[in-house]
Amino acid sequence: MVYLTRKAEFSASHYYHNPEFTPEENRRIFGKCNNPNGHGHNYTLEVTVKGDVDSRSGFVVDLKQLKEILNREVLEAMDHRFLNKEVPEFVNRIPTTENLAIAIWQRLAPKLKAAQLHRVRVYETPDLFVDFYGEV
Amino acid sequence: MFSASHRLHSDEMSPEENVATYGKCNNPYGHGHNYALEVTVSGPIDESTGMVCNLGDLDGFVEREILEHFDHQNLNTLAEFAQAVPTTENLCAAIYDILQRGFTRAHLEKVRMDETMMNSFEYAGGAEMRR
């Protein structure tokens, strides 16, 4: 079994707000991230898949196909978007980096055929990242 | 880090299948990468040294047995790839085998190789990796 990791970058805006909280609670819990006009990040996504090396091709997965799946399922939907308003997963869910990693996992897992999804890592900034292994 | 060239081509495939599978990597004259290698070992801390293993020993082994062997070579011409396509998957496994056979001063956990800034590969002897 070999693990392969492909990186991608996208930029998006978001804000954190829970309608069940009072305005004061929202400000206290989410701080600057509660600014209703949003703010943005350059996200770095690392997708790790695992599988046996095909004896004919020497590949775990065709990197070109993996890149196309990442582009189609994640980047086209999220790059240069306001996550709260433009990505359906976040209409009723707060677009934290935790929830972003889960949403990306759920988008990718059914699309991968040859290899199995192992980990989704999302960097919100170079100092902060989330790992998700598919176990909610 | 080491730099090497390779061409992805399988004799078991037709020319058309090779191009369909490997794309630009099937270019007959090959192409190169700067490969970044990460070796992870584990073990108990030696009480007298405070070390898992002497990094000098590990560095020396990697320099002698891996970098001198692969750096500035055409991977397709090496014995490891006489029968196998020199994908980074297979390169990872070949390097893992060299370490597993020759470096006995700590337990080998995994080998990770960055082929480009966007792609990397990890191999733990076929086992599931620790998280």
Boltz contact constraints between the chains, C-beta under 6 A:
constraints:
  - contact:
      token1: [A, 1]
      token2: [B, 126]
      max_distance: 6.0
  - contact:
      token1: [A, 2]
      token2: [B, 89]
      max_distance: 6.0
  - contact:
      token1: [A, 2]
      token2: [B, 121]
      max_distance: 6.0
  - contact:
      token1: [A, 2]
      token2: [B, 123]
      max_distance: 6.0
  - contact:
      token1: [A, 3]
      token2: [B, 122]
      max_distance: 6.0
  - contact:
      token1: [A, 4]
      token2: [B, 121]
      max_distance: 6.0
  - contact:
      token1: [A, 5]
      token2: [B, 120]
      max_distance: 6.0
  - contact:
      token1: [A, 6]
      token2: [B, 119]
      max_distance: 6.0
  - contact:
      token1: [A, 7]
      token2: [B, 118]
      max_distance: 6.0
  - contact:
      token1: [A, 53]
      token2: [B, 89]
      max_distance: 6.0
  - contact:
      token1: [A, 56]
      token2: [B, 10]
      max_distance: 6.0
  - contact:
      token1: [A, 56]
      token2: [B, 12]
      max_distance: 6.0
  - contact:
      token1: [A, 57]
      token2: [B, 21]
      max_distance: 6.0
  - contact:
      token1: [A, 58]
      token2: [B, 85]
      max_distance: 6.0
  - contact:
      token1: [A, 58]
      token2: [B, 87]
      max_distance: 6.0
  - contact:
      token1: [A, 58]
      token2: [B, 89]
      max_distance: 6.0
  - contact:
      token1: [A, 58]
      token2: [B, 90]
      max_distance: 6.0
  - contact:
      token1: [A, 59]
      token2: [B, 87]
      max_distance: 6.0
  - contact:
      token1: [A, 60]
      token2: [B, 89]
      max_distance: 6.0
